[in-house]
Amino acid sequence: MSAFNLSSISSEFILIAISILIGIAIGTEREYRNKSAGLRTLILVSFGSCVFTILSLKLGIATPDRIAANIITGIGFLGAGVIFKEENKIGRITTATTIWATASLGMCAGSGHIYLSILGTIVVLIILSLLIYLQDFIDNYHKIREYRLTASSLEDYEYCMELFRKHQLKYSLVKARKDPGSYSGTWSVSGNYKQHAQLTEQLLKDPRILSYQF
């Protein structure tokens, strides 16, 4: 085996090792927060993207970007698989975008753009770890929740809106439902965390409210 080939193998090994370290760095943060896409998943996403990128360059085809484009398509399907919708709420968007971003960093490593992959990993970790405190700060002052309240009579149903006004919360009716012996409604309610906490405390003790959830 020639020295050139040995050098090439060594370079590829370094690129793959970097992609694995990228997956470890981001995956550890996700695993710590008990997310569905954790350490092993993100290591494999970064590693796989890196290997496919190296392979596309080694094949020497006229348009190596075609494999890169297919990597993005495949990661799109993977990311879509972790997204779920529950009533009017869509969850795990951040997990899906983290998979997508990790794949791009693996592709950076595979194509030899090491500094770009390192910089991108730092940016992703800052967004996932540090900006969560800014997000919590914003939520404390402007939190939007959907409340579903059930009451036994129409008067008690209208009383629900009085509770929102009492705690100085802004609200809008999303949907309403009448069942035999009960009325229920779903409201989109906004306010600060303290106002929401006071409302839920009263809902828990209020005998006029049969059930609630948010």
Secondary structure, 3 states (H helix, E strand, C coil): CCHHHHHHHHHHHHHHHHHHHHHHHHHHHHHHCCCCCCHHHHHHHHHHHHHHHHHHHHHCCCCCHHHHHHHHHHHHHHHHHHCEEECCEEECHHHHHHHHHHHHHHHHHHCCCHHHHHHHHHHHHHHHHHHHHHHHHHHHHCEEEEEEEEECCHHHHHHHHHHHHHCCCEEEEEEEEEECCEEEEEEEEEECHHHHHHHHHHHHHCCCEEEEEC
